[in-house]
């Protein structure tokens, strides 16, 4: 794997964690929105689905 691919993979992991953490924080601060772990899990699932679709091309 090239260093560029590793850098892109690292950035993707960091963005996914940031997205999950942000959604989990918002859901934690406003409990009426959703359970924090479920909301963060859905964010991660959404990102992984998008990456899977792009990778399948």
Backbone as JSON, one array per atom type, in Angstrom:
{
  "sequence": "XXXXXXXXXXXXXXXXXXXXXXXXXXXXXXXXXXXXXXXXXXXXXXXXXXXXXXXXX",
  "N": [[0.85, -1.17, 0.0], [0.58, 2.19, -0.82], [2.07, 5.22, 0.48], [0.39, 7.38, 0.2], [-2.16, 6.22, 0.04], [-2.29, 5.13, 2.6], [-2.27, 7.48, 4.12], [-4.69, 8.65, 3.32], [-6.45, 6.7, 4.26], [-5.97, 6.91, 7.03], [-6.88, 9.55, 7.48], [-9.57, 9.18, 6.83], [-10.39, 7.45, 8.86], [-9.99, 9.13, 11.07], [-11.82, 11.22, 10.51], [-14.2, 9.78, 10.57], [-14.28, 8.97, 13.28], [-14.41, 11.51, 14.45], [-16.87, 12.43, 13.46], [-18.62, 10.52, 14.6], [-18.15, 11.0, 17.3], [-18.99, 13.68, 17.49], [-21.74, 13.52, 16.83], [-22.55, 11.79, 18.83], [-22.02, 13.4, 21.08], [-23.8, 15.57, 20.68], [-26.24, 14.21, 20.8], [-26.06, 13.33, 23.4], [-26.14, 15.7, 24.85], [-28.66, 16.59, 24.24], [-30.99, 14.72, 25.1], [-33.48, 14.01, 24.08], [-33.2, 13.65, 21.4], [-31.84, 11.2, 20.59], [-30.53, 8.01, 21.65], [-27.2, 8.25, 22.72], [-25.12, 6.33, 22.01], [-26.33, 4.82, 20.01], [-26.82, 6.76, 18.07], [-24.2, 7.56, 17.42], [-23.23, 5.16, 16.45], [-24.84, 4.84, 14.19], [-23.88, 6.94, 12.64], [-21.28, 6.11, 12.11], [-21.88, 3.77, 10.69], [-23.11, 4.88, 8.46], [-20.97, 6.31, 7.24], [-19.25, 4.15, 6.69], [-20.82, 2.73, 4.9], [-20.97, 4.51, 2.75], [-18.24, 4.62, 2.05], [-17.87, 1.95, 1.34], [-19.53, 1.77, -0.92], [-18.2, 3.55, -2.63], [-15.74, 2.27, -2.8], [-16.47, -0.05, -4.13], [-16.68, 0.57, -6.75]],
  "CA": [[0.0, 0.0, 0.0], [1.41, 3.39, -0.91], [1.95, 6.14, 1.61], [-0.78, 8.22, -0.04], [-3.33, 5.44, 0.42], [-2.29, 5.05, 4.06], [-2.65, 8.8, 4.63], [-6.13, 8.8, 3.07], [-7.12, 5.8, 5.2], [-5.86, 7.52, 8.35], [-7.79, 10.69, 7.53], [-10.92, 8.66, 6.84], [-10.65, 6.95, 10.22], [-10.11, 10.28, 11.96], [-13.08, 11.91, 10.23], [-15.28, 8.92, 11.06], [-14.32, 9.1, 14.74], [-14.87, 12.87, 14.76], [-18.3, 12.46, 13.18], [-19.3, 9.73, 15.61], [-18.04, 11.72, 18.57], [-19.84, 14.88, 17.43], [-23.15, 13.14, 16.9], [-22.77, 11.27, 20.18], [-22.06, 14.53, 22.01], [-25.06, 16.31, 20.49], [-27.33, 13.38, 21.32], [-25.93, 13.28, 24.86], [-26.56, 17.0, 25.39], [-30.1, 16.7, 23.98], [-31.42, 13.32, 25.16], [-34.71, 13.75, 23.32], [-32.86, 13.34, 20.01], [-31.61, 9.77, 20.44], [-29.54, 7.46, 22.57], [-25.9, 8.64, 22.15], [-24.37, 5.24, 21.38], [-27.02, 4.46, 18.78], [-26.6, 7.83, 17.09], [-22.81, 7.49, 16.97], [-23.13, 3.95, 15.64], [-25.47, 5.1, 12.9], [-22.97, 7.8, 11.89], [-20.19, 5.25, 11.63], [-22.44, 2.89, 9.66], [-23.32, 5.69, 7.26], [-19.68, 6.56, 6.61], [-18.75, 2.89, 6.16], [-21.62, 2.41, 3.73], [-20.51, 5.38, 1.66], [-16.92, 4.17, 1.64], [-18.05, 0.68, 0.65], [-20.06, 2.04, -2.25], [-17.13, 4.16, -3.44], [-14.72, 1.25, -3.03], [-16.98, -1.08, -5.02], [-16.62, 1.04, -8.14]],
  "C": [[0.9, 1.24, 0.0], [1.16, 4.3, 0.29], [0.75, 7.07, 1.44], [-2.06, 7.5, 0.37], [-3.43, 5.31, 1.94], [-2.72, 6.37, 4.7], [-4.15, 9.03, 4.46], [-6.92, 7.92, 4.03], [-7.09, 6.37, 6.62], [-6.82, 8.7, 8.49], [-9.24, 10.23, 7.56], [-11.3, 8.14, 8.22], [-10.84, 8.11, 11.18], [-11.42, 11.04, 11.75], [-14.26, 11.1, 10.74], [-15.41, 9.02, 12.58], [-14.82, 10.48, 15.16], [-16.37, 12.99, 14.55], [-19.08, 11.7, 14.24], [-19.28, 10.42, 16.96], [-18.94, 12.95, 18.59], [-21.31, 14.55, 17.54], [-23.48, 12.56, 18.27], [-22.85, 12.38, 21.21], [-23.37, 15.31, 21.91], [-26.23, 15.51, 21.06], [-27.27, 13.29, 22.84], [-26.42, 14.58, 25.49], [-28.07, 17.22, 25.22], [-30.69, 15.29, 23.94], [-32.69, 13.01, 24.37], [-34.4, 13.36, 21.88], [-32.69, 11.84, 19.79], [-30.65, 9.3, 21.53], [-28.16, 7.7, 21.96], [-25.15, 7.51, 21.44], [-25.01, 4.83, 20.06], [-26.77, 5.51, 17.7], [-25.17, 7.78, 16.55], [-22.6, 6.25, 16.09], [-23.74, 4.13, 14.26], [-24.57, 5.99, 12.03], [-21.83, 6.99, 11.3], [-20.69, 4.33, 10.52], [-22.67, 3.64, 8.36], [-22.02, 5.95, 6.52], [-19.14, 5.27, 5.99], [-19.52, 2.47, 4.92], [-21.19, 3.24, 2.53], [-19.15, 4.94, 1.14], [-17.01, 2.84, 0.89], [-18.58, 0.86, -0.75], [-19.01, 2.65, -3.17], [-16.07, 3.12, -3.77], [-15.15, 0.17, -3.99], [-16.9, -0.68, -6.49], [-15.47, 0.48, -8.85]]
}
